[in-house]
Amino acid sequence: MSQQGPQRFATRCIHAGQAPDPTTGAIMTPVYLTSTFVQASPGVVKDGYDYARSRNPTRTALESNLASLEGGKHGFAFASGLASMDCVLHLLTSGDHVVLCDDVYGGSFRQLDKVFRHHGVTCTRVDMTDLAATERAFMPRTRLVWIETPTNPMLKVVDVAAVAGLARARGASAGWTWGGAAGRTAEPGKTGGTRSPIVVVDNTFASPRLQNPLALGADVTMHSCTKYIGGHSDLVGGALVCNDEELADRLRFLQNAVGAVMSPMDCFLLLRSTKTLHVRMERHSANAMEIARWLTTHPKVERVVYPGLESHPQHALAKRQMSAFGGMITATLRGGLPEARRFLERVHLFALAESLGGVESLIEHPAIMTHASVPAANRAALGISDGLVRLSVGIEDVADLIGDLERALG
Ligand SMILES: *Cc1c(COP(=O)(O)O)cnc(C)c1O
């Protein structure tokens, strides 16, 4: 029976945005290492390609692939995850306000707190698992809501549909035109919409295989492609996906005007990566589930946080919102820092390193490594203790991974 309607996720991973090269029949999208494109007559360009910061065919293929995977119409690829965040935050002007999760990725908070604050954009951090507190965090000029779910490293799960509902309930903020003056907008005379706060979800930890924020009511999905989308720890990149045409116009304008685009070579590598995204995420999730259950039975482990465990405070929500629970596990060891340090020095297969989302397993100590810049009092409030370790479970044989942890804990 021929398939009706849109293709399934696995098929889109491999084919979306890509067709055999029309000039040669090459099945793989070529890497267009070119800065410019020849015009037939002034202003007459082929397929919209005039200069490679604005558009590049390898990037176009990746951008449509990622858009398809997130169930969106428009994709944008950037030089890093934080460059994609920078693009979104350029929708704002001085005096605007952002509501964001209390344990967002450290670099995301740094960008708001140490860069955009100087441009007059303020923010309020809130525990978004508490909807009443989230609602109270809105201010008259809240223009953007930044959600991360699951969070890092405490793996809190935020109800995207509920928070998006809070943003919509604020209604259109009178007079808001993104980017401010009309002269700075994508097209002269087009000043952008008057609208309720834009809801952005950093979907890095889940990947599009496990969670699609646009379908839950978000306006924009953001990714650090460095992590699961890339999956091989060999590049740094970022992406945005949205559906709204006006928002897409403005983001396209900003992507080109600010210029932190992804290189064609990285786009090519990511097109390889997304071909296996579905298979990788399924294995990451299966391995992590088994390891999380095993860790709960170990006498040296005090607490295991994994959205797939019934003991996780938002387990029911995670089940509703995600199709599987991903590869990230956080665990607290008995014995505090000395035990954690001993354990981290003794693991062998789990590499002691920052970052996450690759096919190889990594492990790290948030208090000393990824979250060292978070003040000790904030770390304590979030539950990031000295005995806490974070695992990025890879797709190796799970028996070898458990063997490694067992030996190191022993
Ligand atoms: C790594 C990461 C980022 C930043 O992405 P880069 O590609 O390092 O710029 C943002 N959010 C989350 C959740 C991340 O893990």
The ligand as a Gaussian input file, in Angstrom:
#p B3LYP/6-31G(d) Opt

LIG

0 1
 C       25.574000      23.020000      24.528000
 C       24.265000      23.637000      24.777000
 C       23.978000      24.942000      24.323000
 C       24.995000      25.798000      23.624000
 O       25.320000      25.311000      22.360000
 P       26.758000      25.511000      21.662000
 O       26.624000      24.724000      20.425000
 O       27.796000      25.004000      22.622000
 O       26.901000      26.972000      21.416000
 C       22.707000      25.436000      24.560000
 N       21.778000      24.722000      25.218000
 C       22.021000      23.471000      25.665000
 C       20.948000      22.732000      26.387000
 C       23.268000      22.894000      25.469000
 O       23.513000      21.660000      25.942000

